[in-house]
């Protein structure tokens, strides 16, 4: 559930605001690995505003590119740990979009989608935009349309709860354990303990 502030609730009840979506994702340089943040909002022109970081809870100032974000798919606001998916559509001819998905690598890029409520008279948000979706980009295909069509980039995204479905490829071994803590001998004898012969309730006899 998206928790709104009193100012937002009052403005929505008075029908004095319009909702706007904001998308932030972090792409990586294909050669150096350096990261670059790409920010877009669902309106025209550049826009700078406050957001409440969905991971840290801190209030941050971000500048968004307008006219490039075409649509944001429906987002189910659930409180469970199911993996949610959403599709974000960007313009395939926008310079900022092309710089993000062509010059940089968007595979598995962290992405966050925020919702803010804009006062149309002051052109300011009544409160910092809040996260509605946090996850990763699964695919970012670039669709080149035929003559007269619209070229688009569709970001297929999965929520961060997908991480809970990953399996740990590591095995329980002494070598693995000491990588975590050098003096931890818990698994020291795991490779031979199955061959140990334990004598319960009597003294160990001599081999004949």
Backbone torsions as a table, in degrees:
resi	resn	phi	psi	omega
1	UNK	NA	139.0	-179.5
2	UNK	-89.2	114.8	-179.0
3	UNK	-83.4	121.2	-178.5
4	UNK	-103.5	152.1	178.1
5	UNK	-82.2	158.7	-179.9
6	UNK	-54.1	-38.5	-179.8
7	UNK	-63.0	-37.4	178.9
8	UNK	-70.3	-44.4	-179.9
9	UNK	-61.5	-41.8	179.9
10	UNK	-66.1	-41.7	-179.3
11	UNK	-67.5	-38.2	178.3
12	UNK	-66.2	-43.2	179.6
13	UNK	-62.8	-34.4	179.8
14	UNK	-85.5	-1.2	-178.3
15	UNK	54.6	43.9	-177.5
16	UNK	-109.3	11.5	-179.2
17	UNK	-138.3	164.0	172.9
18	UNK	-126.1	142.3	-178.3
19	UNK	-82.1	141.4	176.0
20	UNK	-136.6	141.6	178.8
21	UNK	-100.2	145.7	179.7
22	UNK	-128.9	133.6	-177.8
23	UNK	-120.1	129.6	178.2
24	UNK	-128.6	123.5	174.2
25	UNK	-139.3	155.2	-173.6
26	UNK	-116.4	113.7	-179.3
27	UNK	-99.4	166.8	-173.7
28	UNK	-124.6	138.9	176.1
29	UNK	-63.6	131.8	-174.6
30	UNK	-67.3	-22.0	-176.6
31	UNK	-104.8	-52.5	-174.2
32	UNK	-88.9	-21.2	-176.8
33	UNK	83.1	-0.4	177.9
34	UNK	-65.0	144.8	-176.4
35	UNK	-99.7	153.9	179.5
36	UNK	-141.3	132.3	-178.8
37	UNK	-91.2	136.3	177.0
38	UNK	-118.1	127.7	-175.1
39	UNK	-128.1	126.4	179.9
40	UNK	-134.7	150.5	176.0
41	UNK	-132.5	158.0	-172.0
42	UNK	-87.5	67.9	176.0
43	UNK	-170.4	-177.0	-177.8
44	UNK	-98.7	150.1	175.6
45	UNK	79.7	162.9	178.7
46	UNK	-70.0	150.8	-178.1
47	UNK	-150.8	129.5	177.7
48	UNK	-114.8	130.8	-176.9
49	UNK	-154.7	176.9	177.2
50	UNK	-94.2	141.1	171.8
51	UNK	-129.1	156.3	173.8
52	UNK	-102.0	108.7	-175.8
53	UNK	-52.9	125.9	-175.4
54	UNK	-70.0	-17.2	-179.9
55	UNK	-99.4	-42.0	-176.0
56	UNK	-97.6	-22.1	-176.2
57	UNK	80.1	2.3	-178.8
58	UNK	-83.8	149.4	177.1
59	UNK	-85.2	127.4	-177.4
60	UNK	-129.2	154.9	174.8
61	UNK	-101.9	128.6	179.4
62	UNK	-134.8	148.6	177.4
63	UNK	-108.5	129.9	-173.7
64	UNK	-113.9	146.6	176.0
65	UNK	-89.7	131.9	180.0
66	UNK	-101.1	160.6	176.5
67	UNK	81.8	-2.2	-177.7
68	UNK	-106.9	-27.2	179.2
69	UNK	-84.4	114.0	-175.6
70	UNK	-85.7	-46.5	-178.2
71	UNK	-162.1	158.1	174.0
72	UNK	-126.8	127.4	-178.4
73	UNK	-67.1	169.2	178.9
74	UNK	-63.1	139.4	179.5
75	UNK	-118.9	120.1	178.3
76	UNK	-78.3	118.6	-179.9
77	UNK	-88.6	83.4	-179.1
78	UNK	-108.9	160.3	-178.4
79	UNK	-108.1	9.7	179.9
80	UNK	-94.8	-171.4	-177.0
81	UNK	-106.6	21.6	177.6
82	UNK	-68.7	152.0	179.8
83	UNK	-81.7	119.1	179.0
84	UNK	-100.7	152.3	177.9
85	UNK	-127.3	152.0	178.1
86	UNK	-152.5	150.2	178.9
87	UNK	-114.2	130.1	177.7
88	UNK	-113.4	127.3	-178.3
89	UNK	-108.1	127.5	178.9
90	UNK	-119.3	157.3	177.0
91	UNK	-70.9	131.8	-179.0
92	UNK	-81.8	-3.6	-178.8
93	UNK	-111.9	0.8	179.5
94	UNK	-77.4	135.9	-176.7
95	UNK	-62.6	-42.5	-178.2
96	UNK	-66.2	-37.0	177.9
97	UNK	-66.7	-47.0	-179.4
98	UNK	-63.0	-36.8	177.7
99	UNK	-64.4	-35.2	-176.9
100	UNK	-76.4	-40.7	-172.1
101	UNK	-102.5	-13.7	177.8
102	UNK	-102.4	-49.2	-178.7
103	UNK	-75.3	-25.0	-179.2
104	UNK	-118.5	167.2	-179.8
105	UNK	-97.8	120.0	-178.2
106	UNK	-99.6	1.9	-179.2
107	UNK	-65.8	128.7	-179.7
108	UNK	59.1	22.7	179.1
109	UNK	-69.1	136.5	174.8
110	UNK	-63.5	138.5	-179.9
111	UNK	-139.3	143.5	176.7
112	UNK	-134.3	138.8	178.2
113	UNK	-116.6	126.1	-177.1
114	UNK	-113.8	154.2	174.5
115	UNK	-122.7	128.4	177.2
116	UNK	-127.7	158.1	-178.7
117	UNK	-116.0	116.7	-170.6
118	UNK	-99.9	129.2	172.9
119	UNK	-79.4	114.1	-174.5
120	UNK	-67.5	-15.1	-178.9
121	UNK	-87.6	-41.2	179.8
122	UNK	-94.3	-14.0	-176.6
123	UNK	57.3	38.0	176.0
124	UNK	-131.3	154.5	175.3
125	UNK	-75.1	142.7	179.0
126	UNK	-76.2	-16.6	176.8
127	UNK	-160.9	159.6	178.7
128	UNK	-55.4	139.6	178.4
129	UNK	-63.9	144.2	-175.2
130	UNK	-118.3	150.4	-175.2
131	UNK	-70.0	133.1	173.9
132	UNK	-110.2	-19.0	-177.3
133	UNK	-154.7	133.4	174.6
134	UNK	-132.9	127.5	-177.6
135	UNK	-170.8	-145.8	-175.9
136	UNK	-136.7	153.6	176.5
137	UNK	-86.3	119.5	177.3
138	UNK	-81.8	-47.4	-177.8
139	UNK	-141.0	150.3	177.9
140	UNK	-141.3	62.4	-178.4
141	UNK	-69.6	141.3	177.5
142	UNK	-100.5	118.6	-177.1
143	UNK	-101.6	114.3	177.4
144	UNK	-92.8	113.3	-174.4
145	UNK	-78.7	160.8	174.6
146	UNK	-69.7	170.4	-179.5
147	UNK	-54.4	128.6	-179.8
148	UNK	91.7	-11.3	-179.7
149	UNK	-92.3	-177.5	-178.4
150	UNK	-111.1	125.3	177.2
151	UNK	-82.2	132.8	-175.6
152	UNK	-135.1	162.4	171.1
153	UNK	-123.2	119.3	-177.7
154	UNK	-107.2	115.5	178.2
155	UNK	-91.8	112.6	175.4
156	UNK	-91.5	118.3	-170.8
157	UNK	-119.9	146.8	175.9
158	UNK	-122.7	143.4	-176.4
159	UNK	-67.7	162.1	-176.6
160	UNK	-66.4	-15.9	177.2
161	UNK	-66.7	-10.7	175.0
162	UNK	-60.2	-28.2	-179.8
163	UNK	-60.5	-26.3	-179.6
164	UNK	-71.3	-14.5	-178.9
165	UNK	-93.1	-5.5	-178.7
166	UNK	-73.8	143.8	176.9
167	UNK	-99.6	142.7	179.1
168	UNK	-82.7	116.9	-178.6
169	UNK	-75.5	-8.0	-178.0
170	UNK	-69.9	153.9	178.3
171	UNK	-114.6	157.3	178.9
172	UNK	-82.6	106.8	-179.5
173	UNK	-148.3	162.8	178.4
174	UNK	-62.6	-40.6	-178.9
175	UNK	-63.3	-38.9	179.3
176	UNK	-70.1	-40.4	-176.5
177	UNK	-65.9	-39.9	-177.5
178	UNK	-73.5	-14.8	172.8
179	UNK	-68.6	-30.3	177.7
180	UNK	-81.8	-41.1	-179.0
181	UNK	-150.1	114.8	-169.0
182	UNK	-60.0	-31.3	-176.1
183	UNK	-100.8	15.3	179.4
184	UNK	-88.7	108.7	-177.7
185	UNK	-101.9	19.2	-173.9
186	UNK	-55.5	-39.4	-177.2
187	UNK	-101.2	20.4	-173.3
188	UNK	-59.4	-38.6	-173.9
189	UNK	-108.1	15.5	-176.0
190	UNK	-61.7	-28.4	-177.4
191	UNK	-77.6	-16.9	-176.5
192	UNK	-122.0	-11.3	-174.4
193	UNK	-61.0	-28.0	-179.7
194	UNK	-66.2	-20.0	-179.0
195	UNK	-95.7	-3.7	179.8
196	UNK	-68.5	142.2	174.8
197	UNK	-107.9	115.5	-176.3
198	UNK	-99.8	130.1	177.9
199	UNK	-103.6	115.8	-177.9
200	UNK	-105.2	125.5	171.6
201	UNK	78.3	7.4	177.3
202	UNK	-153.7	160.6	179.8
203	UNK	-75.5	147.7	178.8
204	UNK	-70.1	126.1	179.9
205	UNK	-83.2	165.9	178.3
206	UNK	-84.8	144.7	178.0
207	UNK	-68.3	134.7	-179.0
208	UNK	-86.8	NA	NA
